[in-house]
């Protein structure tokens, strides 16, 4: 998704007292992004944080994960777009993917997810009455999963354990976010830009 005509203003927040940008970047930016917009859900936000007496400035760009995914790809390798061929029309891509339907794969998912339902996290008692920013910074030792497990799998297992306890059930169906750019596709040499997908785990 590329936003060609988005009118996003630059919010300039000036702070008089001494500020260490390296230490206070996260809480300061998050606080002013929320208080100046009234929400934490805007897809695009430019904020200039200025400490005039100290001549310290921080320029913050808040974008969604998918937007960042596409931008950083171009930034890391701009030559990829200089000589890139004309992009394929999206409808043509959908038609191509439709031709790749694999009966064995469909049969697997039908069997794997038969009679299952998505697990919904329990709702909060009383709901949320107003916007709030919750922050906690804690230094922890990085886990060392066994060779067969990635950090993402470890986190997924932790979420499953917490939901299992909350639902008093060992039967869970969760959606795991994956970077589908690394998945092999027939006749496709390279995929650039946002390419996230969700794989259901029972």
KOLDO-970509 format. One record per residue (C-alpha): z, x, y negated; residue in three letters. Coordinates in pm, 1 decimal. Each point is the difference from the previous one (the first is absolute). Layout:
! KOLDO-970509
         pz         px         py   residu
          Z          X          Y      ALA
...
***
This chain:
! KOLDO-970509
         pz         px         py   residu
        0.0        0.0        0.0      UNK
     -106.5      148.7     -334.3      UNK
      116.7     -169.5     -319.8      UNK
     -274.2       53.2     -256.9      UNK
      124.6     -235.5     -271.4      UNK
      379.1        9.1       -2.0      UNK
      175.2       -8.0     -336.5      UNK
      316.6      199.3       67.9      UNK
      192.9      103.2     -310.3      UNK
      184.3      330.4      -28.4      UNK
      370.7      -61.6      -57.7      UNK
      166.5      275.9     -202.4      UNK
      376.7       21.1       51.8      UNK
      185.9      241.2     -228.8      UNK
      337.2      134.3      101.5      UNK
      218.4      187.6     -247.5      UNK
      268.3      159.2      214.8      UNK
      -55.8      307.2      213.8      UNK
     -185.4      -66.8      322.8      UNK
      -93.9      223.1      288.0      UNK
     -340.8     -129.0      116.0      UNK
       30.2      160.7      341.8      UNK
      331.5     -171.4       74.3      UNK
      -42.2     -334.1     -174.4      UNK
     -367.5      -75.0       53.2      UNK
       51.3     -261.2      272.7      UNK
      285.0     -212.6     -142.6      UNK
     -122.5       23.5     -360.4      UNK
     -357.2      -98.4       81.8      UNK
      101.4     -281.1      235.8      UNK
      247.5     -140.9     -251.5      UNK
     -243.2      -12.3     -291.5      UNK
     -292.0     -118.5      213.2      UNK
      215.7     -297.8       99.7      UNK
      163.9      -76.5     -334.6      UNK
     -323.8       21.1     -197.3      UNK
     -204.2     -213.3      239.2      UNK
      259.4     -230.4      152.6      UNK
     -135.2       65.0      348.3      UNK
      -44.8      274.4      255.3      UNK
     -317.5     -143.4      152.7      UNK
     -273.1       92.5     -249.4      UNK
     -287.7      178.7      177.1      UNK
      -75.0      237.1     -290.8      UNK
      232.8      137.2     -267.2      UNK
      -13.6      294.1     -241.7      UNK
      328.8      118.4     -151.0      UNK
       58.3      294.1     -235.8      UNK
      364.3      108.6       -6.0      UNK
       79.3      215.4     -303.6      UNK
      309.6      196.4      -93.7      UNK
     -101.3       99.8     -353.2      UNK
      288.8      238.5      -88.5      UNK
      -60.4      197.9      318.4      UNK
     -380.9      -32.6      -13.0      UNK
        6.1     -127.8      357.2      UNK
     -258.8     -249.7      117.5      UNK
      -72.8     -166.1      334.5      UNK
     -319.8     -199.3       54.0      UNK
       44.8     -242.7      290.2      UNK
     -278.7     -190.0      175.0      UNK
      122.1     -278.3      229.6      UNK
     -268.2     -124.9      239.0      UNK
       -4.6     -166.7      337.5      UNK
      -10.9      198.6      323.3      UNK
     -364.1      -91.0       63.4      UNK
     -105.0      104.8     -351.0      UNK
      181.0      331.8       34.3      UNK
     -155.6       52.7      340.1      UNK
     -348.6      -30.0     -145.6      UNK
       66.7      201.9     -316.7      UNK
      163.5      298.4      167.4      UNK
     -289.0       27.6      243.8      UNK
     -245.9       44.8     -286.6      UNK
      237.1      233.7     -183.6      UNK
       51.2      230.4      297.9      UNK
     -371.3       33.7       75.5      UNK
     -221.2     -111.5     -294.5      UNK
     -307.7      160.6      159.3      UNK
       16.8     -267.2      265.7      UNK
     -125.9     -252.9     -256.4      UNK
     -256.1      220.5     -177.6      UNK
     -233.0       23.3      299.0      UNK
      111.3     -318.1      171.6      UNK
     -276.4     -242.3      101.8      UNK
      -17.2     -353.4     -137.8      UNK
      293.2     -200.3      130.3      UNK
      -61.0     -266.1      261.3      UNK
       18.7     -360.1     -111.9      UNK
      328.6     -153.9      117.9      UNK
     -171.7     -293.8      167.8      UNK
     -214.6      247.0      196.0      UNK
      315.1      181.3      108.3      UNK
      155.6     -326.6      120.5      UNK
     -317.4      -80.1      193.7      UNK
       10.2      346.5      159.4      UNK
      363.6      -42.6      101.4      UNK
      -78.7     -340.6      148.9      UNK
     -247.6      168.3      231.8      UNK
      273.5      234.3      126.6      UNK
      209.8     -276.8      156.2      UNK
      131.9      124.6      331.2      UNK
       82.3     -261.5      264.1      UNK
      250.0      229.6      171.3      UNK
      182.8       55.1     -328.8      UNK
       13.7     -373.4      -73.3      UNK
      128.1      -70.7      350.3      UNK
      272.4      260.6      -48.2      UNK
      126.6     -156.7     -324.3      UNK
      -14.2     -351.2      143.4      UNK
      215.7      111.0      293.3      UNK
      228.5      224.2     -203.7      UNK
       79.9     -266.1     -260.5      UNK
       -8.3     -303.1      227.4      UNK
      277.9     -250.9      -86.5      UNK
      144.2      233.8     -264.3      UNK
       94.9      -74.1     -361.6      UNK
       37.1      223.6     -303.4      UNK
      359.3      100.3      -67.9      UNK
      113.5     -118.8     -342.5      UNK
      290.1      187.1     -165.2      UNK
      300.8     -224.7      -65.4      UNK
       16.7     -141.4     -352.3      UNK
      265.3      107.1     -248.6      UNK
      287.9     -241.4      -52.6      UNK
      -28.9     -156.8     -344.0      UNK
     -328.4      171.6      -82.6      UNK
      -60.4      232.3     -293.4      UNK
       97.8     -150.9     -334.0      UNK
     -144.9      267.0     -228.9      UNK
     -199.2      321.1        0.8      UNK
      202.8      304.3       97.1      UNK
      -60.5      368.8       57.5      UNK
      192.8      152.6      287.5      UNK
       -3.2      375.7       39.9      UNK
      176.6      239.4      226.3      UNK
      -76.6      368.0       36.3      UNK
      150.5      179.1      294.6      UNK
      -83.8      327.5      164.4      UNK
      -28.9      -33.6      376.4      UNK
     -106.5      236.5      272.3      UNK
     -356.4      -62.5      116.5      UNK
       -8.8     -143.9      353.2      UNK
     -161.4      197.8      280.0      UNK
     -175.9     -251.6      228.5      UNK
     -109.7      105.6      347.8      UNK
     -354.0      144.9       22.2      UNK
     -146.9     -333.8      108.8      UNK
      136.2     -183.7     -306.5      UNK
     -109.7       15.9     -364.3      UNK
      222.0      -72.3     -298.8      UNK
     -184.0     -331.1      -44.5      UNK
       84.5     -101.0      356.9      UNK
      363.2       93.8      -56.7      UNK
       17.0     -216.7     -313.0      UNK
     -170.5     -287.3      181.9      UNK
      256.0       23.9      278.8      UNK
      282.2       -7.2     -254.9      UNK
     -142.1     -313.5     -163.7      UNK
      -40.1     -163.3      341.5      UNK
      361.2       82.3       89.9      UNK
      128.0     -151.5     -326.4      UNK
     -208.8     -318.4       38.0      UNK
       98.9      -33.1      363.6      UNK
      365.0        3.5     -101.8      UNK
      -60.9     -247.2     -284.5      UNK
     -189.6     -242.8      226.5      UNK
      217.8       50.8      309.2      UNK
     -322.0       52.9      194.8      UNK
     -186.0      283.0      170.3      UNK
     -335.8     -176.1      -33.1      UNK
     -163.4      111.2     -326.3      UNK
     -354.9        7.6     -138.5      UNK
      -43.6      230.3     -299.9      UNK
     -295.5      115.1     -206.7      UNK
      -24.8      378.1      -41.2      UNK
     -200.7      137.1     -293.5      UNK
     -247.7      266.8      107.0      UNK
     -260.4      212.7     -174.4      UNK
     -316.5     -122.7      168.8      UNK
     -206.9      274.7     -162.9      UNK
       82.4      229.6      290.7      UNK
     -118.8     -246.6      264.5      UNK
     -334.6       96.2      158.4      UNK
     -289.3     -242.3      -58.9      UNK
     -340.5       24.2      159.7      UNK
     -271.4      126.7     -241.3      UNK
      256.6       47.2     -279.4      UNK
       44.0      363.1     -108.9      UNK
      254.1      -35.2     -278.7      UNK
      207.5     -272.2     -163.9      UNK
      130.1       34.2     -356.9      UNK
      207.7     -224.6     -221.8      UNK
      269.3     -253.4       96.9      UNK
       -1.4      -65.5      373.2      UNK
      334.0     -143.7      111.8      UNK
       43.2     -223.8      301.3      UNK
      279.4     -172.3      188.7      UNK
       55.3       32.1      373.3      UNK
      223.0     -254.3      170.1      UNK
      273.4      144.3      219.6      UNK
      174.1     -217.8      257.8      UNK
***
